Amino acid sequence: MNTQPDISRVGNHEIQDLAIRAGCWLRTDSVVMEEPTQIEMLSNRPPWLAAILEDGSIRHYALEDKQLAADSAGVTLAERTMLNALNMGANYWSLWTESQDQGRDRR
């Protein structure tokens, strides 16, 4: 079950509640602090409920220098996202990728 916030007010909360009670795994595509609703739901889920975290912020094969650069502690952006997944107790973490041609004109 996706933990997307119900910004359109179409009943996501009720469906999420039903899914959690049925034992469905929770999923989010954001492991950064821009989605506090999703972070809260995953961090405080019942202990028997699994969580899937996906990340697309580092989705290109040709990574930019800023994504490869380490901070003062020697941690890269990719490593920080993995650490966020661990902090939330994720059972599964995946990284989205796009082909090198994604978004480019192919004429």
C-alpha positions in Angstrom: 0.0 0.0 0.0 1.4 3.4 -1.0 1.7 5.8 1.9 1.1 8.8 -0.3 -0.6 11.7 1.5 -4.2 12.3 0.5 -3.7 15.7 -1.1 -6.7 15.2 -3.3 -9.0 14.1 -0.5 -10.1 11.0 -2.2 -10.0 8.6 0.7 -6.3 7.4 0.8 -6.4 7.4 4.6 -9.3 5.0 4.8 -7.7 2.7 2.3 -4.4 2.8 4.1 -6.1 1.9 7.3 -7.9 -1.0 5.7 -4.6 -2.2 4.1 -2.7 -2.0 7.4 -5.4 -4.0 9.2 -5.2 -6.6 6.4 -1.5 -6.9 6.8 -0.5 -5.3 3.5 3.1 -4.1 3.2 3.5 -0.3 3.2 5.5 1.4 0.5 6.9 4.9 -0.1 9.0 6.4 -2.8 10.5 9.0 -0.6 13.1 8.4 2.0 14.0 12.0 2.5 12.4 14.3 5.0 10.2 16.0 2.4 7.4 13.6 3.1 6.9 13.7 6.8 3.5 12.0 6.6 5.0 9.0 4.9 8.0 8.9 7.2 5.7 9.0 10.2 3.5 6.2 8.9 6.4 3.9 8.1 8.4 4.7 11.3 5.4 4.0 13.5 3.9 1.0 11.7 2.9 -2.1 13.7 6.0 -4.3 14.2 4.6 -7.2 12.2 4.1 -5.0 9.1 6.8 -4.8 6.4 7.9 -1.6 4.7 9.3 -1.1 1.2 11.2 2.1 0.5 12.1 3.3 -2.9 14.2 6.2 -3.9 14.4 8.1 -7.2 16.5 11.1 -6.3 19.7 9.4 -7.7 18.0 7.8 -10.7 20.4 8.6 -13.5 23.3 6.3 -14.5 25.5 9.3 -15.2 25.6 10.6 -11.7 26.5 14.3 -11.2 29.6 15.2 -9.2 27.4 16.5 -6.3 25.8 13.1 -5.9 29.1 11.3 -5.8 30.8 13.8 -3.5 31.0 12.8 0.2 30.1 15.1 3.0 32.6 15.9 5.9 31.9 12.5 7.4 32.6 10.8 4.1 29.0 9.8 3.4 27.6 10.2 -0.2 24.0 11.1 -1.1 23.2 7.5 -2.0 24.6 6.3 1.3 22.5 8.9 3.2 19.3 7.6 1.5 20.2 4.1 2.4 20.8 5.1 6.0 17.3 6.8 6.1 15.8 3.5 5.0 17.6 1.7 7.8 16.5 4.3 10.3 12.9 3.6 9.5 13.4 -0.1 9.7 12.7 -0.9 6.1 12.5 -4.5 5.0 13.3 -3.7 1.4 15.0 -0.7 -0.3 15.2 -0.1 -4.0 16.7 2.5 -6.2 14.9 3.7 -9.4 16.9 4.1 -12.5 16.3 5.7 -15.8 18.1 5.0 -19.1 20.6 7.5 -20.3 18.2 8.7 -23.0 15.4 9.5 -20.6 14.0 12.9 -21.3 16.2 13.5 -24.3 15.1 14.3 -27.8 15.7 11.3 -30.0 15.4 12.9 -33.5 
